[in-house]
Each structure stands twice: as structure tokens, then as C-alpha cells.
Amino acid sequence: MKVAIQGGPASFHHIAANLFFQQEPALLCCNSFKELCESLKDGQVDYAAMAIENSIAGSILNNYHLLLQYDLKIIGEIQLRIEQNLMALPGTQLQDVKIVRSHYMALAQCDEFFSQHSFTLEEYHDTADSARDLKRDCESRNKVIAAVASRKAASLYELEILAESIETVKENYTRFFILSNDKKIKIENSNKATLCFNLPNKVGALAEVLAIIVENKINLTKIQSLPLLGKPNQYTFYVDCEWNDYEDFKRSIRINSIVENLKILGEYKKGEMIHDYSSR
């Protein structure tokens, strides 16, 4: 089994893929989410793990566009607590660090910790790769550089953690979709789905949709609207819904009499919310 991830080994995408599949799959590390989607569509990999939202930063809006653009199927999800750690080459002392480097979002998540120090912060394309490249860049720049990344990155690249769990908000989770290009995959005992649709230019259209969903005992857990590309003032709605009885969900699809371009992006099992994965 081969899985595409955004970022390098020991990134949070890598951790999410391992936890979802409960094994260490072969990886295809991609520099962008677009590259990830292309690799899955082209058959280079069997699955892909793609972040879709963070509990602090919100939805990764362009990834919703990519789901439609590449016509990919959601087969699962997992929610991972994001713990950030400051790490450096063995023997480094915290007071020696001059530069701290990581993905811009990881740096932002640790702003309270950084406010207590005088580090120069540098953005990098990936958390795990910022850890991987420490030795090379410390030598070439003659500077003491540290990285912010996962515990897995510190272990993989033989780094010492100088300060652990430095994220400001401890209950910070990222939700990942597990994607396939195989439209025939059917997830047994699914209890969640992601839909998308457009609404007609009609007063009360969204209220009618919501009424049908409520009537069929569907729990609407998220609704996200994005501009419809190339059509100003028109929007695509993305909806996450959960159910106890699959027949209720099937009846709720009556919304196709109201909406336009209804598409089920995936039916899957509600993902586990994992707080501590250090021992897994």
C-alpha cells in the first residue's frame, strides 16, 4: 500500500496516515496538495491523506476545490492533536538558539512561547523537513538553528527536544481526509458523509434544505460555503452530516429536488479524535 502525503516523513500527515491505516505504508511525499491530488488521480498511489481543517485556523479552503477538481472520494477521516516541540542537534542548549524554523502555521501556533524568547523566526515549507535539514543548514550558515515539529521528527532525525509541547492552545486538532480514486469502494457501517451542492437563486432555498436534513434526523456537523469559481456571487456549499440509521441519510438526499449539482464526496465512518499517539 502506498499513500501520498503533503510534507515529508514524520510530518503530521505521515502520522495521520500511520494511525488511520494502523501500519507504516510506503509514502509518496508531495510538496503541495495539488501534487498530492495529481499523484492519486494518476494512480501513483493507492490513497492520500489530506488536511481539511484545523480547530484554530479553520478550513483549508483550497482543498475543498481540489476534491471537486480531481473528483476524489473521501473514504475516511482522522483528527489528530497537534503537539509542537522545539528541537535541535544533540548538545544544543536552549540559550544558544538564534533561529527557529518551521511551517508558518506551526510558528503561529507557538506564539506565546516565542514571545518569551528573542529567536528570529523563519518560515519553512514543512515542519518535518525543517527538522530534517537542521544539520545541513546549521553548518552552512554557521548559526544555531532549531526547528518546530513532531516528536516523531525528533526521533527520526536524531534530534534533542529542547522544549516540549510549546503550542499555545493545547486542544488544537487537525482533521485529515483519507482519499481514494476508486469510486467503487464502499465503506461498511458508514455513519458520516460529506456532500456538496449549489443553491438556486431562490428565497429560502437553504432553509428548505436544512428542514429536510432535520426532518430525517441527520446531524449537520459542518457547513462551509466557497465561491463558485468563474461565477461571481454564486457559491458551492460543503456539508458534513452524521446519522444513526443509514436509511435516514438516504431519505435526506431528497434535497436533490431543491439543490443543483448535488455530489456525495464520500460516505465513511466518523473519525477517531486522537489526543495522545506517542505510544502508538
ROBABA-592838 format. One record per residue: x, y, z of N, C-alpha, C in turn; residue in three letters. Coordinates in steps of 0.02 Angstrom, whole numbers, padded with zeros to 5 digits, always signed. Layout:
ROBABA-592838
XYZXYZXYZALA ...
This chain:
ROBABA-592838
+00042-00060+00000+00000+00000+00000+00044+00062+00000MET +00027+00110-00044+00065+00171-00049+00019+00230-00038LYS +00040+00278+00003-00002+00334+00022+00035+00399+00007VAL +00000+00447-00024+00028+00513-00037+00013+00558+00024ALA +00063+00596+00044+00055+00645+00097+00084+00711+00075ILE +00062+00765+00106+00093+00830+00095+00146+00839+00149GLN +00208+00852+00128+00263+00857+00176+00305+00794+00175GLY +00352+00792+00223+00400+00737+00223+00386+00685+00277GLY +00429+00635+00282+00423+00585+00336+00424+00619+00404PRO +00381+00594+00449+00373+00621+00517+00331+00684+00519ALA +00303+00705+00462+00255+00761+00463+00190+00737+00495SER +00146+00783+00511+00082+00764+00541+00039+00725+00491PHE +00047+00739+00426+00013+00698+00376+00036+00625+00379HIS +00101+00616+00389+00129+00549+00395+00100+00514+00456HIS +00099+00548+00512+00072+00520+00574-00002+00502+00565ILE -00040+00546+00533-00111+00533+00522-00122+00470+00479ALA -00081+00463+00427-00087+00404+00383-00071+00340+00421ALA -00018+00342+00462+00000+00283+00502-00056+00263+00549ASN -00085+00312+00583-00137+00297+00632-00200+00273+00599LEU -00218+00301+00541-00279+00280+00507-00273+00208+00483PHE -00218+00193+00449-00210+00126+00420-00181+00076+00469PHE -00160+00100+00527-00132+00057+00580-00073+00016+00555GLN -00033+00048+00514+00029+00018+00489+00071+00074+00458GLN +00132+00057+00441+00177+00105+00409+00175+00094+00334GLU +00134+00133+00297+00130+00123+00224+00191+00153+00189PRO +00201+00132+00127+00250+00166+00085+00225+00236+00071ALA +00269+00284+00070+00249+00354+00063+00270+00384-00003LEU +00228+00427-00029+00247+00473-00083+00241+00543-00053LEU +00297+00576-00041+00296+00642-00009+00289+00696-00061CYS +00238+00737-00053+00222+00789-00103+00235+00859-00074CYS +00254+00904-00117+00269+00972-00096+00206+01016-00090ASN +00152+00994-00121+00090+01034-00119+00030+00987-00119SER -00027+01014-00101-00089+00975-00102-00110+00959-00174PHE -00095+01004-00220-00111+00991-00290-00071+00931-00316LYS -00007+00930-00299+00036+00873-00318+00010+00809-00287GLU -00013+00812-00225-00042+00754-00191-00102+00727-00230LEU -00147+00772-00249-00207+00751-00286-00190+00723-00354CYS -00141+00752-00388-00121+00727-00454-00092+00657-00448GLU -00053+00645-00396-00022+00578-00388-00075+00525-00376SER -00128+00543-00340-00182+00495-00328-00223+00484-00391LEU -00237+00537-00427-00277+00533-00488-00240+00493-00542LYS -00173+00500-00543-00132+00466-00594-00117+00393-00577ASP -00138+00371-00518-00126+00302-00499-00057+00288-00471GLY -00020+00340-00451+00046+00329-00422+00041+00301-00352GLN -00016+00313-00319-00026+00290-00250-00096+00259-00245VAL -00107+00223-00190-00172+00193-00178-00219+00241-00141ASP -00191+00280-00096-00230+00326-00055-00191+00391-00044TYR -00225+00440-00016-00191+00502+00004-00221+00526+00070ALA -00180+00557+00110-00203+00589+00172-00196+00665+00162ALA -00252+00701+00171-00251+00773+00158-00286+00811+00213MET -00252+00858+00243-00282+00900+00295-00339+00941+00264ALA -00393+00948+00302-00450+00986+00276-00470+01043+00323ILE -00454+01037+00388-00469+01093+00433-00429+01086+00497GLU -00419+01143+00529-00385+01146+00593-00430+01183+00642ASN -00429+01161+00705-00476+01190+00753-00460+01262+00772SER -00400+01285+00754-00382+01356+00765-00387+01395+00700ILE -00355+01370+00648-00350+01408+00585-00412+01401+00541ALA -00455+01350+00555-00515+01341+00515-00504+01297+00454GLY -00549+01302+00406-00547+01259+00346-00490+01278+00300SER -00462+01227+00267-00412+01238+00215-00452+01242+00150ILE -00473+01301+00132-00525+01310+00082-00505+01282+00014LEU -00443+01292-00007-00424+01269-00074-00428+01193-00080ASN -00422+01157-00024-00425+01084-00027-00495+01060-00044ASN -00546+01099-00027-00614+01082-00049-00619+01088-00125TYR -00590+01140-00153-00589+01148-00226-00553+01089-00259HIS -00498+01066-00229-00460+01011-00258-00500+00946-00258LEU -00540+00934-00205-00582+00874-00203-00627+00870-00264LEU -00657+00927-00282-00701+00929-00340-00662+00926-00405LEU -00609+00965-00408-00570+00969-00470-00544+00901-00491GLN -00521+00861-00443-00492+00796-00459-00541+00738-00449TYR -00601+00754-00429-00654+00704-00422-00632+00645-00378ASP -00607+00662-00318-00582+00612-00272-00635+00592-00221LEU -00629+00532-00195-00679+00505-00148-00650+00503-00078LYS -00689+00529-00030-00671+00525+00040-00691+00456+00067ILE -00643+00419+00094-00660+00353+00122-00650+00349+00197ILE -00624+00403+00226-00614+00403+00298-00588+00470+00322GLY -00584+00477+00387-00557+00538+00417-00524+00520+00484GLU -00480+00565+00507-00450+00557+00572-00433+00627+00598ILE -00441+00637+00663-00425+00701+00693-00366+00692+00742GLN -00316+00732+00733-00253+00724+00768-00237+00787+00808LEU -00222+00778+00872-00199+00836+00911-00130+00855+00887ARG -00121+00920+00877-00057+00945+00851-00014+00969+00909ILE +00037+00930+00924+00084+00949+00977+00149+00971+00944GLU +00171+01031+00959+00232+01058+00930+00289+01056+00981GLN +00348+01040+00957+00407+01034+01000+00466+01070+00969ASN +00505+01103+01011+00566+01137+00988+00624+01088+00993LEU +00660+01079+00937+00712+01028+00934+00774+01055+00899MET +00831+01026+00915+00894+01047+00885+00943+00989+00885ALA +01002+01001+00858+01054+00950+00856+01075+00931+00927LEU +01094+00869+00938+01115+00847+01005+01169+00892+01034PRO +01162+00908+01098+01211+00951+01132+01193+01025+01131GLY +01143+01043+01092+01122+01114+01089+01086+01134+01152THR +01101+01193+01177+01066+01221+01235+01015+01272+01211GLN +00961+01278+01247+00908+01325+01227+00935+01395+01218LEU +00979+01417+01263+01005+01485+01260+01051+01497+01200GLN +01073+01443+01167+01117+01450+01109+01078+01462+01044ASP +01014+01448+01045+00974+01451+00984+00964+01524+00962VAL +00977+01536+00898+00967+01603+00869+00907+01606+00822LYS +00898+01551+00784+00846+01549+00733+00801+01489+00746ILE +00736+01499+00739+00688+01443+00743+00649+01441+00677VAL +00644+01381+00651+00615+01374+00584+00561+01321+00583ARG +00507+01334+00546+00455+01284+00537+00404+01311+00487SER +00352+01271+00476+00296+01294+00435+00264+01355+00470HIS +00239+01402+00429+00214+01464+00458+00158+01452+00508TYR +00116+01400+00496+00061+01387+00541+00087+01359+00607MET +00138+01318+00605+00167+01291+00666+00197+01347+00708ALA +00231+01394+00676+00260+01450+00712+00205+01492+00744LEU +00151+01503+00708+00096+01543+00735+00063+01509+00794ALA +00062+01442+00793+00030+01405+00848+00070+01409+00913GLN +00132+01433+00908+00176+01435+00967+00194+01507+00987CYS +00152+01554+00969+00170+01625+00978+00182+01644+01051ASP +00146+01614+01097+00155+01631+01168+00225+01609+01192GLU +00246+01551+01171+00313+01527+01189+00366+01573+01160PHE +00358+01591+01096+00409+01632+01063+00412+01703+01092PHE +00356+01727+01120+00356+01794+01150+00402+01798+01210SER +00421+01740+01237+00464+01738+01296+00538+01732+01278GLN +00552+01731+01212+00621+01722+01189+00635+01772+01132HIS +00698+01778+01115+00717+01826+01064+00741+01792+01000SER +00710+01736+00983+00728+01700+00922+00708+01740+00860PHE +00745+01729+00807+00723+01750+00740+00683+01693+00710THR +00621+01706+00689+00579+01653+00662+00583+01653+00586LEU +00591+01594+00557+00594+01586+00485+00543+01535+00461GLU +00506+01553+00411+00456+01507+00383+00490+01455+00339GLU +00464+01393+00343+00489+01338+00303+00430+01302+00272TYR +00441+01263+00221+00384+01234+00185+00350+01177+00222HIS +00385+01148+00273+00356+01090+00307+00388+01083+00375ASP +00349+01061+00425+00376+01053+00492+00430+00999+00494THR +00414+00940+00468+00462+00884+00472+00525+00898+00433ALA +00518+00929+00374+00578+00944+00335+00622+00997+00368ASP +00592+01042+00407+00632+01091+00444+00677+01056+00494SER +00652+01000+00522+00693+00960+00568+00746+00920+00529ALA +00726+00892+00473+00772+00851+00433+00834+00891+00411ARG +00823+00954+00393+00876+00994+00362+00919+01033+00412ASP +00909+01021+00477+00944+01061+00527+01020+01055+00521LEU +01047+00995+00516+01119+00986+00516+01151+01022+00457LYS +01122+01012+00398+01149+01044+00337+01150+01120+00344ARG +01095+01148+00368+01090+01221+00368+01127+01253+00426ASP +01133+01217+00482+01174+01244+00537+01247+01249+00515CYS +01270+01200+00477+01340+01200+00455+01351+01254+00402GLU +01304+01261+00355+01314+01308+00300+01307+01381+00322SER +01266+01393+00374+01254+01462+00395+01290+01481+00459ARG +01326+01431+00488+01363+01444+00549+01319+01475+00603ASN +01258+01452+00607+01210+01477+00655+01180+01419+00694LYS +01159+01432+00754+01123+01381+00793+01049+01387+00776VAL +01024+01339+00739+00955+01339+00716+00917+01283+00751ILE +00855+01297+00769+00810+01246+00796+00749+01240+00751ALA +00712+01187+00758+00653+01175+00718+00594+01161+00765ALA +00534+01173+00738+00472+01156+00773+00439+01101+00733VAL +00429+01043+00766+00400+00986+00730+00374+00935+00781ALA +00356+00877+00756+00328+00824+00798+00382+00786+00835SER +00361+00749+00886+00408+00704+00920+00436+00652+00872ARG +00394+00630+00825+00416+00580+00777+00474+00607+00735LYS +00472+00672+00719+00527+00702+00681+00591+00703+00722ALA +00585+00720+00786+00645+00720+00829+00676+00651+00832ALA +00634+00599+00838+00659+00531+00841+00690+00510+00775SER +00656+00524+00720+00679+00502+00654+00746+00535+00636LEU +00753+00599+00651+00813+00636+00630+00863+00644+00687TYR +00853+00606+00742+00901+00603+00797+00916+00672+00825GLU +00864+00708+00841+00870+00775+00870+00849+00773+00944LEU +00872+00823+00981+00852+00829+01051+00796+00881+01057GLU +00746+00864+01096+00691+00910+01109+00713+00957+01165ILE +00715+01022+01148+00736+01073+01197+00677+01098+01238LEU +00618+01098+01208+00557+01118+01243+00499+01081+01211ALA +00461+01046+01252+00407+01005+01225+00339+01038+01234GLU +00295+01019+01190+00225+01043+01191+00223+01119+01199SER +00253+01155+01151+00257+01228+01156+00199+01263+01123ILE +00151+01225+01096+00094+01257+01064+00053+01295+01117GLU +00026+01352+01096-00012+01395+01142-00077+01362+01164THR -00114+01336+01117-00178+01303+01131-00166+01228+01131VAL -00176+01197+01188-00161+01126+01194-00213+01082+01160LYS -00275+01105+01155-00327+01066+01121-00334+01090+01049GLU -00282+01081+01010-00280+01102+00940-00278+01039+00897ASN -00329+01029+00856-00335+00969+00816-00337+00986+00741TYR -00306+00944+00702-00313+00948+00629-00351+00886+00605THR -00399+00898+00562-00440+00844+00533-00412+00828+00464ARG -00401+00764+00453-00374+00740+00389-00426+00696+00354PHE -00434+00706+00289-00472+00660+00248-00426+00607+00220PHE -00450+00546+00217-00415+00492+00181-00451+00483+00115ILE -00414+00489+00060-00443+00493-00007-00424+00433-00050LEU -00470+00417-00096-00457+00365-00146-00481+00390-00214SER -00455+00360-00266-00479+00374-00333-00525+00319-00358ASN -00537+00269-00316-00579+00211-00333-00651+00225-00313ASP -00694+00239-00360-00763+00257-00345-00805+00197-00322LYS -00777+00136-00330-00815+00076-00312-00807+00057-00238LYS -00760+00089-00204-00750+00072-00133-00813+00090-00094ILE -00836+00043-00054-00894+00054-00010-00873+00040+00062LYS -00883+00089+00105-00864+00082+00175-00923+00053+00214ILE -00912-00005+00243-00965-00037+00281-00979+00002+00346GLU -01043+00004+00364-01064+00037+00426-01044+00110+00429ASN -01047+00143+00371-01032+00215+00370-01085+00253+00411SER -01064+00307+00443-01110+00348+00482-01099+00422+00473ASN -01061+00439+00420-01047+00509+00406-01037+00518+00331LYS -01053+00577+00306-01043+00592+00235-01026+00665+00227ALA -00992+00679+00172-00979+00748+00151-01012+00758+00083THR -01055+00808+00079-01091+00823+00018-01071+00892-00007LEU -01082+00905-00070-01076+00974-00095-01132+00986-00145CYS -01152+01049-00149-01206+01068-00195-01206+01143-00205PHE -01243+01164-00256-01256+01235-00268-01329+01248-00253ASN -01344+01309-00232-01413+01328-00218-01440+01371-00274LEU -01503+01362-00293-01533+01405-00342-01544+01475-00313PRO -01549+01524-00356-01561+01593-00334-01634+01600-00316ASN -01651+01576-00256-01721+01572-00235-01724+01584-00160LYS -01769+01627-00140-01777+01644-00069-01795+01581-00029VAL -01758+01568+00024-01774+01512+00069-01747+01445+00047GLY -01705+01443-00005-01681+01379-00030-01640+01342+00023ALA -01595+01377+00057-01555+01345+00108-01598+01321+00166LEU -01647+01361+00184-01692+01340+00239-01729+01276+00221ALA -01749+01268+00158-01783+01207+00136-01737+01147+00142GLU -01674+01157+00123-01625+01103+00128-01616+01082+00200VAL -01607+01130+00244-01596+01116+00315-01657+01082+00346LEU -01716+01101+00324-01777+01070+00351-01780+00996+00334ALA -01761+00977+00273-01761+00906+00253-01710+00868+00294ILE -01651+00898+00305-01599+00866+00344-01622+00853+00416ILE -01653+00904+00446-01677+00897+00515-01734+00846+00519VAL -01779+00849+00470-01836+00804+00468-01815+00731+00468GLU -01757+00717+00438-01733+00648+00434-01681+00630+00487ASN -01679+00670+00540-01637+00657+00599-01563+00653+00582LYS -01542+00695+00535-01472+00699+00516-01439+00754+00557ILE -01382+00739+00585-01344+00788+00624-01297+00825+00578ASN -01311+00888+00566-01269+00929+00522-01210+00955+00564LEU -01150+00930+00552-01093+00949+00594-01051+01005+00565THR -01059+01018+00500-01021+01073+00470-01054+01094+00405LYS -01054+01160+00392-01074+01186+00327-01025+01240+00308ILE -00997+01232+00249-00944+01277+00225-00963+01301+00155GLN -00964+01366+00145-00978+01393+00079-00915+01421+00048SER -00906+01408-00017-00849+01435-00054-00875+01465-00119LEU -00844+01519-00142-00864+01548-00206-00859+01497-00263PRO -00909+01498-00306-00908+01454-00365-00862+01485-00416LEU -00808+01451-00432-00756+01479-00475-00784+01501-00542LEU -00770+01563-00561-00792+01589-00625-00862+01616-00626GLY -00897+01613-00569-00966+01637-00566-00975+01681-00505LYS -00963+01745-00512-00967+01792-00455-01036+01789-00421PRO -01034+01794-00355-01095+01795-00313-01132+01729-00312ASN -01099+01675-00334-01128+01608-00329-01081+01565-00286GLN -01110+01517-00250-01071+01480-00201-01085+01406-00205TYR -01033+01367-00187-01040+01295-00176-01041+01284-00101THR -01089+01243-00078-01095+01227-00007-01068+01156+00004PHE -01026+01150+00055-00999+01085+00076-01029+01069+00144TYR -01058+01010+00151-01094+00992+00212-01069+00926+00238VAL -01054+00924+00303-01039+00861+00338-01101+00842+00378ASP -01122+00780+00372-01180+00758+00410-01169+00688+00437CYS -01200+00674+00495-01193+00610+00529-01263+00581+00541GLU -01266+00515+00548-01330+00482+00559-01320+00419+00601TRP -01375+00397+00630-01377+00333+00665-01405+00278+00621ASN -01449+00296+00576-01482+00248+00531-01469+00270+00459ASP -01437+00226+00420-01420+00243+00352-01481+00259+00310TYR -01538+00230+00325-01599+00244+00287-01620+00317+00296GLU -01607+00346+00354-01620+00417+00365-01579+00459+00317ASP -01516+00440+00310-01472+00478+00265-01497+00472+00193PHE -01516+00412+00172-01540+00403+00104-01602+00446+00090LYS -01646+00451+00141-01706+00493+00131-01688+00567+00128ARG -01634+00586+00163-01615+00656+00162-01589+00679+00095SER -01571+00632+00052-01547+00650-00015-01603+00680-00057ILE -01664+00682-00029-01718+00718-00063-01701+00791-00076ARG -01649+00815-00044-01629+00884-00056-01609+00895-00129ILE -01599+00840-00167-01580+00848-00237-01637+00878-00278ASN -01697+00880-00250-01753+00913-00285-01750+00989-00277SER -01707+01013-00231-01701+01084-00217-01634+01111-00242ILE -01580+01075-00228-01513+01099-00244-01494+01083-00315VAL -01438+01110-00336-01411+01095-00402-01342+01063-00394GLU -01325+01018-00439-01259+00986-00441-01242+00951-00375ASN -01290+00915-00347-01276+00878-00285-01225+00823-00298LEU -01175+00819-00255-01123+00768-00261-01106+00742-00191LYS -01105+00677-00184-01083+00646-00122-01008+00633-00128ILE -00969+00671-00091-00896+00666-00095-00870+00605-00059LEU -00910+00577-00015-00890+00516+00019-00936+00498+00076GLY -00947+00433+00085-00981+00406+00144-00930+00365+00182GLU -00922+00379+00246-00867+00349+00284-00885+00346+00358TYR -00840+00318+00397-00851+00315+00469-00823+00378+00502LYS -00860+00403+00550-00837+00461+00588-00768+00446+00617LYS -00721+00492+00607-00652+00479+00625-00638+00485+00699GLY -00589+00447+00720-00566+00449+00789-00531+00515+00803GLU -00542+00544+00862-00507+00603+00884-00451+00580+00931MET -00389+00586+00907-00332+00557+00944-00294+00612+00979ILE -00291+00607+01045-00256+00658+01085-00184+00638+01097HIS -00172+00577+01116-00104+00554+01131-00088+00494+01087ASP -00039+00503+01044-00020+00449+00998+00054+00430+01006TYR +00085+00454+01060+00156+00442+01069+00173+00368+01077SER +00125+00329+01103+00139+00258+01115+00113+00213+01060SER +00084+00243+01008+00055+00202+00954+00107+00189+00899ARG 
